[in-house]
Amino acid sequence: MGNRIVLAYSGGLDTSVAIPYLGKQLGGEVIAVALDLGQGGEDMDSVRQRALDCGAVESVVVDARNEFAEEYCLPTIKANGLYMKQYPLVSAISRPLIVKHLVAAAKEFGGTHVAHGCTGKGNDQVRFEVGFMDTAPELEIVAPARDFAWTRDKAIAFAEEINLPIEQSTKSPFSVDQNVWGRAVETGFLEDLWNAPTKDLYAYTEEPGLGNAPDELVISFAAGKPVAIDGRPVSMLEAIEELNRRAGAQGVGRLDMVEDRLVGIKSREIYEAPGAMTLIAAHQAMEDVTIERELARYKRLIDARWSEEVYDGLWFGPLKRSLDAFIESTQEHVTGDIRLVLQAGQIIINGRRSSHSLYDFNLATYDTGDTFDQTLAKGFVQLHGLSSKIANRRDREAK
């Protein structure tokens, strides 16, 4: 049997042209695999048919929305996953799920190669290829845009040469990747750091300054998982989708950042993630109430490291698995309700309650009924600062 190439297929021009191109370059057949991750837009049946029309011998379309929400977005919430304390890993958490389904298709259809459309400049090539190496090292990896110097101009010329049945739309000035967790926009005039984003860049969020009435809501958690909004039970996917609508209407979740890419360059990125940012903010507030101080301090370090591992394409790595186990162990008591207001691009937490709360009103109050023994504080302060006091005395005497 000849080569069989399993292609991560988006339905766009580049991956559509890649079907006959890879078949010709590698002398084999192409199996196209497309995932519905809640990105919206074109009907997935149309995507499936286009792959067949372009020459794929098999075209697999997977509705992975619930799987993505439960197995990839939820761990990101529990880890308060924000790369560089800002980016909620919109693209990074989708790549290992795509890898999983490409490997499954390779096993089902006798694939010998896996292919993706990433360039040699970005993070996604790493996320895909390390994922393949970790889970199916027997598969050969091919990246047309990188390995064959494949450009959009070449793709259009090749499509015309073989009369490929696809529309050759005008090249967008931006590169866009989106799913239910958020939306990422880069390139074009954004590559000049002084250029401000224009209104047409945004699709998930309204202008924060529109003056919409504030939206107050309550998000309920059970062991770190969002389970209800305003008292109404929701699935993980439903929680994200509802908050995308409600927070997006308030302009929440816009981010303009210069990001440290794994390959060593800095890149300017525009993100929209209204549901993701709202859920992470609410989860962090719930942890503040229910996780003990020393554990909370250490978890903040682990959260940052988890985010770096995921950003760097090491979802299947041993450190990531161990960090997952630690994070999951911290979530036992992260249960309760967070009330918040969404308004003018802001998430304002204004209420917290939990049967697992570590907040003791009688210890915290300054009014009658205070049970905190303040007479113990003087000795505590003296002992706490003793080593610093001694060191500073030495340094003064040495001058």
Secondary structure, DSSP 4 states (H G I P E B T S, - for coil): --EEEEEE--SSHHHHHHHHHHHHHHTEEEEEEEEESS--SS-HHHHHHHHHHTT-SEEEEEE-HHHHIIIIIHHHHHTT--BTTTB--TTTTTHHHHHHHHHHHHHHHT-SEEE----SSSSHHHHHHHHHHHH-TTSEEE-HHHHT---HHHHHHHHHHTT-SS--PPPPSSEEEEETTEEEEESGGGGSTTSPPPGGG-SS---GGG-PPPEEEEEEEETTEEEEETTEE--HHHHHHHHHHHHHHTTTTEEEEEEE-TTS-EEEEEEE-HHHHHHHHHHHHHHHHHS-HHHHHHHHHHHHHHHHHHHTT-TTSHHHHHHHHHHHHT-TT--EEEEEEEETTEEEEEEEE-TT----HHHH-SSTT----GGGHHHHHHHHTHHHHHHHHHHHHT-
